[in-house]
Amino acid sequence: MKAQVAIEFMWFIGIGLIVLITFLLLLSDHYQDELDDNKLESFNDLAIVLQDELLLAAQVHDGYERSFEIPEKIENIPIEIITFNELNTTVINFESQNISFRIPPNTQGQFLTGTKNTITNKDNSITLNP
């Protein structure tokens, strides 16, 4: 009788561990998805901020100048920003993904990470880091 109780107890413990491990695996997948979503949202926010800076420079008066800094890493991930002036597009590369956004026509120059960036509007031409 005692042996049967011990065996049943071990079965219940085993089934409980299997259920617990399955739950933890499902939870870790969900947690990783949330981390990836938050990471992508941070890069989207950077893209929106940079695009807004350029749009503001395009809409204001001649002689506009503004300086700001772009970090080298976001959420500890190195970033690369490439501006294709002839296509009026800027691309933010990170890990194996990228985010692109439109920039105003007549924009010249490149964004620099890890240092001060300056946007100027002179003669209706927007210049990054003159």
RAPEUR-V221287 format. One record per residue. N is the residue number from 1. RES is the residue in three letters. PSI is psi in whole degrees, -180 to 180 (none if undefined). D_FIRST is the distance of its C-alpha to the first C-alpha in whole Angstrom. Layout:
BEGIN
((N,RES,PSI,D_FIRST) (N,RES,PSI,D_FIRST))
END
This chain:
BEGIN
((1,MET,-45,0) (2,LYS,-36,4) (3,ALA,-40,5) (4,GLN,-42,5) (5,VAL,-42,6) (6,ALA,-42,9) (7,ILE,-44,10) (8,GLU,-39,11) (9,PHE,-45,12) (10,MET,-38,14) (11,TRP,-45,15) (12,PHE,-41,17) (13,ILE,-45,18) (14,GLY,-46,20) (15,ILE,-40,21) (16,GLY,-42,23) (17,LEU,-40,24) (18,ILE,-45,26) (19,VAL,-43,27) (20,LEU,-45,29) (21,ILE,-42,30) (22,THR,-44,32) (23,PHE,-44,33) (24,LEU,-38,35) (25,LEU,-44,36) (26,LEU,-40,38) (27,LEU,-40,39) (28,SER,-36,41) (29,ASP,-44,43) (30,HIS,-42,44) (31,TYR,-42,45) (32,GLN,-39,47) (33,ASP,-41,49) (34,GLU,-41,50) (35,LEU,-43,51) (36,ASP,-41,53) (37,ASP,-42,54) (38,ASN,-39,55) (39,LYS,-47,57) (40,LEU,-38,59) (41,GLU,-38,60) (42,SER,-41,61) (43,PHE,-36,63) (44,ASN,-40,65) (45,ASP,-42,66) (46,LEU,-44,68) (47,ALA,-43,69) (48,ILE,-42,70) (49,VAL,-45,72) (50,LEU,-42,74) (51,GLN,-43,75) (52,ASP,-39,76) (53,GLU,-44,78) (54,LEU,-40,80) (55,LEU,-39,81) (56,LEU,-45,82) (57,ALA,-33,84) (58,ALA,-26,85) (59,GLN,-15,86) (60,VAL,-180,88) (61,HIS,164,91) (62,ASP,142,93) (63,GLY,1,92) (64,TYR,139,89) (65,GLU,135,87) (66,ARG,139,83) (67,SER,144,81) (68,PHE,167,77) (69,GLU,141,74) (70,ILE,126,72) (71,PRO,157,69) (72,GLU,-31,68) (73,LYS,147,64) (74,ILE,127,63) (75,GLU,41,59) (76,ASN,24,59) (77,ILE,123,60) (78,PRO,144,64) (79,ILE,156,66) (80,GLU,132,69) (81,ILE,122,72) (82,ILE,129,75) (83,THR,125,77) (84,PHE,90,79) (85,ASN,-40,82) (86,GLU,-23,84) (87,LEU,-3,81) (88,ASN,46,81) (89,THR,144,77) (90,THR,140,75) (91,VAL,132,71) (92,ILE,117,69) (93,ASN,135,67) (94,PHE,139,63) (95,GLU,-125,60) (96,SER,24,61) (97,GLN,167,62) (98,ASN,156,65) (99,ILE,130,67) (100,SER,153,70) (101,PHE,154,73) (102,ARG,146,76) (103,ILE,160,79) (104,PRO,148,82) (105,PRO,167,85) (106,ASN,33,88) (107,THR,133,85) (108,GLN,149,85) (109,GLY,-177,83) (110,GLN,148,80) (111,PHE,146,77) (112,LEU,135,76) (113,THR,148,73) (114,GLY,10,72) (115,THR,177,76) (116,LYS,135,78) (117,ASN,141,79) (118,THR,131,82) (119,ILE,130,83) (120,THR,153,87) (121,ASN,107,89) (122,LYS,129,93) (123,ASP,43,95) (124,ASN,28,92) (125,SER,128,90) (126,ILE,128,87) (127,THR,130,86) (128,LEU,126,83) (129,ASN,67,84) (130,PRO,none,87))
END
